Amino acid sequence: MVDLAVLVDLIRQRIDVSSANGTTYDSEGRLVSTGETVTVPVAAARLGCSPRTLTKAIGEHRLEARKLGRDWLIRLADLDSYRFGDRRND
């Protein structure tokens, strides 16, 4: 487990950091992923679309996601299902 004071210090230094559980933050301290999940901007970059497109798909229940604070987290498996049009999870 990462010591919170160390994590805060690293974020303040604007260094990319990952903890042992797979949670990753960017140089601005924003959440990027939590192991098997990614945020909307990261998912959009993977798919080559805009974050707004994915946020709209989440709102229309075409893409499964969960809210964590101000961020939407998308499981990689759900992102693949959305990408390839696999709706078996519905």
Summary of the structure (lengths in Angstrom):
residues: 90
radius of gyration: 14.4
end to end distance: 35.3
largest distance: 43.8
contacts: 217
relative contact order: 0.13
helix: 39%
strand: 22%
